[in-house]
Amino acid sequence: MEEAYEQGKAKAIGVSNFYPDRLIDLDHFVHIKPAANQVETHVFQQQKVAREVMQKLNTQIISWEPFAEGKNNFFQNPVLIETGKKHQKSVTQVALRFLIQNGIVVIPKSTQKARMKENFDVFNFTLSEQEMKLIATLDTSHSLFFSHQDPKTVEWFMSMVK
């Protein structure tokens, strides 16, 4: 990737699922630093420590699964619902706005045109400091999917490469 970058074939190098310890390790051994790191980030897994590390390393955090795949009753969350009502916005719009206001790049997945439009309609309102703090309390600091640091998970991933 560094060769491709130096030859002008790539404009930036990004990584995915690098936890803070691995990102720091990588940063010390590469010539071209990662511009972005895509990690599970949503209202229930806000990646506070990872964001601090990425900020220090000048690496942009990008959210994968900003809607948590609907897990943890995401779409029925009372905090997100009530906040949305105040702004005449949906739960998804509130969640996206929360992430954006925290400096997180979001790329929500949808195949439905109406939802795509809704996902773009998040730049005409701002969550208050109090609303941001309230949504921040939803953070569990745990993955809703799996731990990339669990040896069994890593072995499972590696079994797909064989």
Phi, psi and omega in degrees: 000322179296321177297315179299319178297312182294333178274000180080011179277344178226138180274339180198163176244130177236160178231170180223138175063032175271112176291161185310317181295320179288326179292319177297316178301310180302315182304327182280346186240008179242156177276315179259117183285147177297131178280333184213153176223117180267119182224158177302115181216123178200184185297337180267346179221084190274354174056045184299313179293314180300320179297320178298315180296314181298322178298316178299325183269002181059041178248127181282129175278135176238132181278132162252141184061055180298344177256012176055026184054024180077001182293165178060031181054040182312308186286348178250012184293122184298324180296315180291322179296309182296320178295319178298319179300320180298329184252003185056049181229162179276169176303315181296321179294320178296315180297317178296317181297320178302313180295315181299316179295342176267010176079021182260130175283133180239139175229080182291141181268132172200148175251357182260126184304318181298319180289325176299315178298316179300319180296330178280340185274057182234008184255009181249018174207160179227136175282140179288166177301319180295319178294320178298316180295320180296314179294326178300333180289348179284348184295127175259347183063021179229147176294144173268001185243295181189165177260125177289349180264355178282122182306322180295322177294315179298316178299319179298314178300316182292333179292337179281342182277332184297000000 
